[in-house]
Amino acid sequence: MDRDFEAAYRSSPHSGWVRDVAWAPSIGMPTQTIASCAEDKCVFIWGQAAGSTAWSVKRLPPFEAVVWRLSWSVAGNVLAVSVADGKVTLWKEGLDGEWGMIEVVQEQ
């Protein structure tokens, strides 16, 4: 594991058990991106720009239930978030650097 990320993660803003961590593929992208989720119903997106040792962290809006799993698209630009309430949401970073939900998938 990257030592700079490990140091940043040890001071993680999660307040519950971390359930999953997913490293985004970096095909042609100048950054490294990692997502983490926990029983605290939060998802954090960790980013490191090329040539930098500092990691930034952004939080998605809180979910209504425990977040179980995370999965990145093959291109690494869409994050799927699986929650204990049976919903899967898809998230993408906008041009403004903010993450927004682009789709909700729920069992009928």
C-alpha positions as MATLAB code, in Angstrom:
seq = 'MDRDFEAAYRSSPHSGWVRDVAWAPSIGMPTQTIASCAEDKCVFIWGQAAGSTAWSVKRLPPFEAVVWRLSWSVAGNVLAVSVADGKVTLWKEGLDGEWGMIEVVQEQ';
ca = [
       0.000    0.000    0.000;
       1.177    3.540   -0.754;
       2.712    4.959    2.459;
       1.206    8.403    1.916;
      -2.262    6.895    1.484;
      -1.757    4.666    4.506;
      -0.926    7.706    6.644;
      -3.972    9.605    5.341;
      -6.242    6.586    5.796;
      -5.141    6.021    9.394;
      -6.707    9.399   10.171;
      -9.843    8.279    8.294;
     -13.042   10.189    8.867;
     -14.981    6.884    9.062;
     -16.614    6.307   12.431;
     -17.629    2.685   11.840;
     -16.090   -0.533   10.582;
     -14.797   -0.181    7.040;
     -16.590   -2.740    4.861;
     -14.900   -2.252    1.493;
     -12.128   -0.344   -0.264;
     -11.887   -0.145   -4.061;
      -8.992    1.232   -6.108;
     -10.109    2.807   -9.384;
      -8.375    1.732  -12.598;
      -6.169    4.609  -13.778;
      -6.200    3.966  -17.502;
      -4.840    7.178  -18.991;
      -5.801    9.225  -15.918;
      -3.209   11.409  -14.173;
      -4.594   10.651  -10.702;
      -5.040    7.757   -8.313;
      -8.516    7.308   -6.819;
      -9.682    5.054   -4.009;
     -13.154    4.735   -2.497;
     -13.934    3.458    1.008;
     -17.247    2.617    2.675;
     -18.222    1.700    6.201;
     -20.972    0.832    8.644;
     -21.229    4.563    9.384;
     -23.291    4.840    6.133;
     -20.575    6.966    4.490;
     -18.483    6.687    1.339;
     -15.257    8.628    0.968;
     -13.413    9.220   -2.298;
      -9.651    9.578   -1.878;
      -7.629   11.214   -4.656;
      -3.964   11.851   -5.392;
      -2.881   14.001   -8.324;
       0.043   12.880  -10.454;
       3.369   13.930   -8.967;
       1.826   14.707   -5.585;
       2.225   12.834   -2.319;
      -0.818   14.456   -0.695;
      -4.207   12.724   -0.708;
      -7.460   14.676   -0.762;
     -10.738   13.227    0.511;
     -14.352   13.950   -0.423;
     -17.493   12.468    1.111;
     -20.585   11.396   -0.786;
     -23.892   12.382    0.844;
     -24.763    9.992    3.725;
     -26.707    6.864    2.804;
     -29.847    5.586    4.569;
     -28.313    2.195    5.423;
     -24.936    0.531    5.891;
     -22.795    0.634    2.752;
     -21.522   -2.860    1.944;
     -19.623   -2.845   -1.327;
     -17.976   -0.560   -3.863;
     -16.993   -1.224   -7.463;
     -15.429    0.987  -10.132;
     -16.268    0.881  -13.830;
     -13.570   -0.458  -16.133;
     -12.628    3.108  -17.096;
     -12.492    4.133  -13.430;
     -14.872    7.070  -13.810;
     -18.106    5.618  -12.352;
     -18.446    4.219   -8.831;
     -21.171    1.690   -7.953;
     -22.238    1.747   -4.289;
     -24.202   -1.186   -2.830;
     -26.216   -0.430    0.309;
     -27.950   -2.745    2.813;
     -31.387   -1.356    1.840;
     -31.138   -3.158   -1.522;
     -30.217   -0.094   -3.584;
     -27.215    0.295   -5.855;
     -26.340    3.835   -6.839;
     -23.930    4.992   -9.533;
     -21.761    8.075   -8.957;
     -19.582   10.169  -11.243;
     -17.302   13.153  -10.695;
     -18.485   16.308  -12.447;
     -16.352   18.905  -14.187;
     -16.549   20.977  -10.991;
     -14.828   18.176   -9.039;
     -17.971   17.279   -7.091;
     -19.406   13.747   -7.107;
     -23.033   13.347   -8.169;
     -25.417   10.411   -8.353;
     -26.237    9.495  -11.941;
     -28.457    6.420  -11.436;
     -30.338    4.407   -8.793;
     -30.881    0.686   -9.301;
     -33.386   -0.915   -6.962;
     -34.847   -4.410   -6.903;
     -38.524   -4.357   -7.910;
];
